[in-house]
Amino acid sequence: LGLFSDIRGKTVVDGYSGTGTLALLLSGTARKVIAIETESEAVADGIRTAEENGIKNIDFICGNVEEKLPELVKQGEKIDGILFDPPRKGIEREALLMLGREKIPEIVYISCDPATFARDAGVLFSVGYRTDRVFPFDMFPNTAHVECVARFYKTDEKEQKLNTGVEAS
């Protein structure tokens, strides 16, 4: 997926992975992919698809992203990038704040709701992320639904202060 800068040899998390379709695509480039999904049937389907295709660098985790992601960090997992494709409600604020504290270098956010995307982007901006790529697209013509994909990257403290006038927290 061309939105990440470079994931060769890196560990990437696919949050809200469903059956792992995007995780499977990422596995061709990344060293390791961790797919997190709440629906056990979807996780089972993802595991089966990976096995059928001989893909061994994906770990599937059944659970809530907002709980499992901090657990991975506490266990010492070095996460180089995260792909989020959350439901319309977006991502819980505390999970986004944790990304800033842990200085996860890159986030790709796929959104089906402009309002929650804007809210979540605001939280990411507040903890030192910037975006350099945002692609809006209309997957459902003749409806009010607009999708978007954005890449966020973690700025260093000096750049954050320069851009916002605020010290990094």
ABEGO torsion letter per residue (X at the ends): XAABABABGBBBBBBGAEAGAAAAAAAAABABBBBBBABAAAAAAAAAAAAAAGBAABBBBBEBAAAAAAAAAAAGBBBABBBBBBBAAEBBAAAAAAAAAAGBABBBBBBABAAAAAAAAAAAAAAGBBBABBBBBBABBGBABBBBBBBBBBBBAAAAAAAAGBBBX
